[in-house]
Amino acid sequence: MALSGADGRLTQEACCRLTMCDMGLLVGICDHLGWAVAVTATRDHDVVDRRRIDLLEPDMPNMPIHHPKQGLSLDEIEALVTLVRASAESATTASLDALTATLPGAVMSLHLRALPTNFPTDIAVQLRPPHEAQADAIMYRQVLAAIATARGWAVRFYDAKTVEADAAAILAARADEVLRGPRGRLGPPWTKDHRTALAATVLTAAEATTIARAADD
């Protein structure tokens, strides 16, 4: 079953499925180069887990496109990218396994920073500006999306520039309590990365609730 459409929005069927299951748990990701902040929350925006996760194995270059070793040929860079991607797949799988093993319920959705449309797949093209500045970060998100999809999780994408404000608009008077309150309840760290990851889950919770209500009318 397709859980999200081409625009990253949940399909109505998926939203109804998530709502009927009380939506399970939602995992928001704020990714960096080789690691990420992951925040897991309930449909009611209660944080049940927050952690740093590895997206790459130790001692692997985390930016094979943006900063390849000097003097490498195109064939050697392509081989390096393949090696790094395999490492990212292994590390990300292990990180998500460790996360889900400690959660109090099943994960229903993963929330990632948006991927650009029509991003080139050819390494030779990725090595040229402006693509070389984006290619490595995009690879980590692609790996996360693929692994989540294989697990049957809905994959949602968010705009990192607006997600916190969008979530605050939905939460209204509860915005400060939901987005900043975990620092007081859980203690540090609770940074902008954590707020971003949690805010991304708020958008899906609101969307699924809206569609479910419409279906009941």
SULBEL-V695404 format. One record per residue. N is the residue number from 1. RES is the residue in three letters. SS is DSSP state (H for helix, E for strand, C for the rest). PHI is phi in degrees with one decimal (NA if undefined). OMEGA is omega in radians with two decimals (* if undefined). Layout:
n res ss phi omega
N RES SS PHI OMEGA
N RES SS PHI OMEGA
//
This chain:
n res ss phi omega
1 MET C NA 3.09
2 ALA C -75.7 -3.09
3 LEU C -93.4 3.10
4 SER E -143.3 3.14
5 GLY C -83.2 -3.10
6 ALA C -63.5 -3.13
7 ASP C -89.2 3.13
8 GLY C 87.4 3.12
9 ARG C -80.5 3.07
10 LEU E -66.2 3.01
11 THR C -70.9 -3.14
12 GLN H -61.3 3.13
13 GLU H -60.4 -3.14
14 ALA H -67.2 3.14
15 CYS H -61.7 3.13
16 CYS H -64.8 3.12
17 ARG H -62.8 -3.13
18 LEU H -64.2 -3.11
19 THR H -68.4 3.14
20 MET H -62.9 3.12
21 CYS C -90.5 -3.03
22 ASP C 57.3 3.00
23 MET C 71.2 -3.14
24 GLY C 57.2 -3.13
25 LEU E -112.6 -3.12
26 LEU E -116.5 -3.11
27 VAL E -111.5 3.07
28 GLY E -94.2 -3.09
29 ILE E -121.7 2.94
30 CYS E -116.2 -2.95
31 ASP E -92.3 3.02
32 HIS C -129.4 -3.06
33 LEU C -85.6 3.11
34 GLY C 98.1 3.09
35 TRP E -154.6 -3.12
36 ALA E -156.1 2.93
37 VAL E -95.7 3.12
38 ALA E -118.5 3.09
39 VAL E -122.3 3.13
40 THR E -106.8 -3.07
41 ALA E -137.7 3.05
42 THR C -86.5 3.09
43 ARG C -60.6 3.14
44 ASP C -90.0 3.02
45 HIS C 75.1 3.03
46 ASP C -81.0 -3.14
47 VAL E -79.9 3.13
48 VAL E -106.7 3.11
49 ASP E -163.0 2.98
50 ARG E -145.0 -3.08
51 ARG E -161.2 2.95
52 ARG E -91.1 3.12
53 ILE E -121.0 3.09
54 ASP E -85.3 3.06
55 LEU C -111.3 -3.11
56 LEU C -153.0 3.12
57 GLU C -71.9 -3.12
58 PRO C -60.0 3.04
59 ASP C 67.8 3.06
60 MET C -100.8 3.10
61 PRO C -65.6 -3.04
62 ASN C -90.5 3.14
63 MET C -136.3 -3.07
64 PRO C -67.4 3.11
65 ILE C -90.4 -3.06
66 HIS C -72.1 -3.13
67 HIS C -134.0 3.07
68 PRO C -70.6 3.11
69 LYS C -62.3 -3.14
70 GLN C -62.6 3.03
71 GLY C 86.1 3.14
72 LEU C -76.8 3.05
73 SER C -78.0 3.12
74 LEU H -60.7 3.12
75 ASP H -61.1 -3.13
76 GLU H -70.0 3.09
77 ILE H -66.7 3.11
78 GLU H -60.5 3.11
79 ALA H -65.6 3.12
80 LEU H -64.6 3.13
81 VAL H -61.2 3.10
82 THR H -61.4 3.13
83 LEU H -65.0 -3.13
84 VAL H -66.0 3.14
85 ARG H -63.0 3.09
86 ALA H -62.0 3.09
87 SER H -64.6 3.11
88 ALA H -62.7 3.12
89 GLU H -63.4 -3.14
90 SER H -66.4 -3.10
91 ALA H -66.6 -3.12
92 THR H -66.2 3.07
93 THR H -59.0 3.13
94 ALA H -62.6 -3.13
95 SER H -65.5 3.13
96 LEU H -71.1 3.04
97 ASP H -61.9 -3.13
98 ALA H -63.9 3.13
99 LEU H -64.7 -3.05
100 THR H -65.5 -3.14
101 ALA H -66.4 -3.08
102 THR H -106.5 -3.07
103 LEU C -81.5 -3.11
104 PRO C -82.4 -3.14
105 GLY C -161.6 -3.10
106 ALA C -81.6 3.05
107 VAL E -81.6 3.11
108 MET E -109.2 -3.08
109 SER E -152.8 3.09
110 LEU E -122.8 -3.00
111 HIS E -122.0 -3.01
112 LEU E -126.3 2.98
113 ARG E -59.5 -3.04
114 ALA C -59.7 3.03
115 LEU C -96.6 3.10
116 PRO C -68.3 3.10
117 THR C -78.0 3.07
118 ASN C 58.2 3.09
119 PHE C -71.0 -3.06
120 PRO C -63.7 3.10
121 THR C -99.7 -3.14
122 ASP C -73.1 -3.08
123 ILE H -61.8 3.14
124 ALA H -59.4 3.12
125 VAL H -75.4 3.14
126 GLN H -62.2 -3.12
127 LEU C -73.5 -3.12
128 ARG C -96.8 3.03
129 PRO C -63.6 0.00
130 PRO C -89.8 -3.00
131 HIS H -66.4 -3.05
132 GLU H -64.1 3.13
133 ALA H -81.1 -3.08
134 GLN C -112.2 -2.90
135 ALA H -59.6 -3.08
136 ASP H -66.6 3.13
137 ALA H -60.7 3.13
138 ILE H -63.8 3.13
139 MET H -57.6 -3.12
140 TYR H -62.5 3.14
141 ARG H -69.8 3.09
142 GLN H -62.7 3.11
143 VAL H -64.2 3.11
144 LEU H -58.6 -3.12
145 ALA H -63.8 -3.12
146 ALA H -65.0 -3.13
147 ILE H -67.2 3.11
148 ALA H -62.8 3.13
149 THR H -61.3 3.13
150 ALA H -62.9 3.12
151 ARG C -87.8 3.14
152 GLY C 83.8 3.11
153 TRP C -86.1 2.96
154 ALA E -69.6 3.11
155 VAL E -114.2 -3.13
156 ARG E -118.0 3.13
157 PHE E -117.8 -3.12
158 TYR E -131.4 3.08
159 ASP C -90.8 -3.07
160 ALA C -61.6 -3.11
161 LYS C -74.6 -3.02
162 THR C -121.6 -2.96
163 VAL H -61.3 -3.11
164 GLU H -67.9 3.11
165 ALA H -66.3 3.11
166 ASP H -63.2 3.13
167 ALA H -65.6 3.13
168 ALA H -61.7 3.12
169 ALA H -65.0 3.11
170 ILE H -69.8 -3.07
171 LEU H -75.3 3.12
172 ALA H 55.2 -3.05
173 ALA H -65.3 -3.12
174 ARG H -89.3 -2.99
175 ALA H -55.6 -3.09
176 ASP H -65.8 3.13
177 GLU H -61.3 -3.07
178 VAL H -74.0 -2.99
179 LEU H -85.1 -3.11
180 ARG H -112.4 -3.13
181 GLY H -59.6 -3.12
182 PRO H -57.0 3.11
183 ARG H -61.8 3.12
184 GLY H -72.8 -3.09
185 ARG H -77.5 -3.04
186 LEU H -101.8 -3.05
187 GLY C 84.5 3.12
188 PRO C -71.1 0.02
189 PRO C -82.8 2.94
190 TRP C -145.8 -2.98
191 THR C -107.2 3.05
192 LYS H -58.7 3.09
193 ASP H -58.6 3.14
194 HIS H -65.8 3.12
195 ARG H -63.0 3.13
196 THR H -61.4 -3.12
197 ALA H -63.2 3.12
198 LEU H -67.0 -3.14
199 ALA H -57.9 3.14
200 ALA H -61.7 3.12
201 THR H -71.7 3.14
202 VAL H -62.3 -3.09
203 LEU H -63.2 3.14
204 THR H -69.2 3.12
205 ALA H -58.3 3.14
206 ALA H -68.0 -3.11
207 GLU H -65.7 -3.13
208 ALA H -64.2 3.12
209 THR H -64.3 3.14
210 THR H -62.4 -3.12
211 ILE H -67.8 3.13
212 ALA H -63.2 3.11
213 ARG H -64.6 3.12
214 ALA H -63.6 3.14
215 ALA H -67.7 -3.14
216 ASP H -77.8 -3.09
217 ASP C -74.2 *
//
